[in-house]
Amino acid sequence: MDRHSLRKTILAARDALPESARKTNSSAIAEHLWQLAPFADSHAPFIYVHFRSEVETSDLINRSLALHKEVSVPLTLTKEKRLDPYRLTDPQQQLILGYCNIPEPDPSRTPLFDPLGIDVVILPGSVFDANGGRLGYGGGYYDRFLTDQAPQALRIGIAYEMQLVESVPLLPHDQRLNYLVTEERIIHIKP
């Protein structure tokens, strides 16, 4: 199956998951993430803010903030085709609906964060495999962010088990993961 068809098929299946299953699975994924030392011990995680049927990240962000981690979240700059990290301290006050109605940091209330200070990136996506392959949503934003702005950061994908396939058809610019965390397991991807 080509990338477009694969993405469309898996996203339709993810969208069909009942909200209760998404909540339960998101909680299990978060618990696995906290068991993973590179995340639990991180100081400055970059965490996406979920929308629609993505693995939910609100509790993950709030717990990270409660532990005094320097949490940054993405602002999508469509003209520049890039993500900028903003330091989040109060999600209720700092997040507004942005690109594609995704909750994003309000730059007038949220300071920019140095991407070179990020030690872990929590990545969303549409399709994943156990070898570190990841398909995003087709814009290449996270691939460019990892390559150009935060190459030092550890890459952890979070996904529902049903988003995994045998092998993601990757292109040369696609960035591989170091870990993939689902509601059922933690996969450490060997380089």
C-alpha positions in Angstrom: 0.0 0.0 0.0 1.4 3.5 -0.9 2.0 6.1 1.8 -1.2 8.1 1.1 -3.5 5.0 1.2 -1.8 3.6 4.3 -2.2 6.9 6.1 -5.8 7.3 5.1 -6.7 3.7 6.1 -5.0 3.8 9.5 -6.4 7.3 10.3 -9.9 6.2 9.4 -9.5 3.2 11.8 -8.1 5.5 14.5 -11.0 8.0 14.1 -13.4 5.0 14.5 -12.0 4.1 17.9 -14.6 4.9 20.6 -13.6 7.9 22.9 -13.6 5.6 25.9 -11.0 3.3 24.2 -8.9 6.3 23.2 -8.9 7.6 26.8 -8.1 4.2 28.3 -5.4 3.5 25.8 -3.9 7.0 26.2 -3.7 6.5 29.9 -1.9 3.2 29.4 0.5 4.8 26.9 1.3 7.6 29.4 2.0 5.1 32.2 4.4 3.2 29.9 6.0 6.5 29.0 6.6 7.3 32.7 8.2 3.8 33.1 10.7 4.7 30.3 13.8 6.3 31.9 14.7 8.6 29.0 11.4 10.2 29.3 10.9 10.1 33.1 14.4 11.6 33.6 14.1 14.2 30.9 14.3 17.9 31.8 12.9 19.6 28.7 10.4 17.4 26.8 8.8 18.7 23.6 5.2 17.3 23.6 2.6 17.7 21.0 -0.8 18.9 22.1 -3.4 16.3 20.9 -6.4 16.9 18.8 -9.1 14.8 17.3 -8.3 11.0 17.7 -4.6 11.3 18.5 -3.2 9.8 21.6 -4.2 12.2 24.3 -1.3 14.3 25.9 -3.1 16.7 28.3 -2.4 14.5 31.4 1.2 13.9 30.2 1.8 17.7 29.8 0.2 18.5 33.2 2.1 15.8 35.1 5.4 16.9 33.4 4.7 20.5 34.5 3.9 19.3 38.1 7.3 17.7 38.1 8.9 21.0 37.1 10.0 19.8 33.6 10.6 22.6 31.0 7.8 21.5 28.7 7.6 23.0 25.3 4.8 22.5 22.7 4.7 23.2 19.0 3.4 26.3 17.1 2.9 25.5 13.4 4.3 28.2 11.1 2.7 27.3 7.7 4.4 29.9 5.6 7.8 28.8 6.9 6.7 25.1 6.9 8.2 24.6 10.4 7.4 24.1 14.1 8.6 26.4 16.8 8.8 25.3 20.4 7.1 27.5 23.1 7.6 27.0 26.8 4.3 26.0 28.4 3.7 26.7 32.1 -0.1 27.2 32.2 -2.0 25.3 29.4 -5.3 26.8 30.4 -4.0 30.4 29.8 -1.5 29.8 27.1 -3.2 27.4 24.5 -5.5 28.7 21.8 -6.9 27.1 18.7 -4.4 27.4 15.9 -3.5 25.7 12.6 -6.3 23.2 11.6 -7.9 23.9 15.0 -5.1 22.3 16.9 -4.5 23.7 20.3 -1.3 25.8 20.1 0.7 28.2 22.2 -0.4 31.8 22.1 2.9 33.6 21.2 1.7 36.7 23.0 1.5 34.8 26.3 4.1 32.1 25.9 7.9 32.4 25.5 9.8 30.8 22.7 12.0 27.9 23.9 15.5 27.2 22.5 15.1 23.9 20.5 18.7 23.0 21.3 17.6 22.7 25.0 15.0 20.0 24.2 16.1 16.5 25.3 13.1 14.4 24.2 10.5 14.9 21.5 7.1 13.1 21.9 5.9 12.6 18.3 2.4 12.1 17.0 1.8 10.3 13.7 -0.6 8.3 11.5 1.3 5.1 10.9 4.3 3.4 12.7 6.4 0.3 12.6 8.5 -1.5 15.2 11.7 -0.5 13.3 11.3 3.2 14.1 9.4 4.1 10.9 6.8 6.8 11.2 4.4 8.5 8.9 3.1 11.9 10.0 0.2 13.7 8.4 2.0 14.6 5.2 3.5 18.0 5.9 7.0 16.9 7.0 6.9 19.4 10.0 8.3 17.0 12.6 10.9 15.6 10.2 12.2 19.1 9.5 12.0 20.0 13.2 14.1 17.0 14.2 16.6 17.5 11.4 17.0 21.3 11.5 16.1 22.5 15.0 16.4 19.6 17.6 18.8 17.0 16.1 20.1 16.2 19.6 16.7 15.2 21.0 15.6 11.6 21.6 12.6 10.7 19.5 9.7 8.9 21.1 6.6 8.1 19.1 3.3 7.4 20.9 0.5 5.5 19.2 -2.3 3.1 19.6 -1.3 -0.5 18.8 -3.7 -0.4 15.9 -1.5 2.2 14.2 1.3 -0.2 13.8 2.0 -2.0 10.5 4.7 -4.4 9.4 6.7 -1.8 7.6 6.2 1.9 6.9 7.3 2.9 3.4 9.9 5.5 4.3 11.5 8.3 2.2 15.0 9.6 2.6 13.9 12.6 4.7 11.8 10.6 7.1 13.3 10.6 10.6 13.3 7.4 12.6 12.3 7.0 16.2 14.4 5.8 19.1 11.3 4.4 21.0 7.7 3.6 20.2 5.2 3.4 23.0 1.7 1.9 22.7 -0.9 0.8 25.2 0.6 -2.7 25.0 4.3 -2.2 24.9 7.5 -0.1 24.8 9.6 -0.8 21.7 13.3 0.2 21.9 14.5 0.7 18.4 18.1 -0.3 17.8 20.0 2.2 15.7 
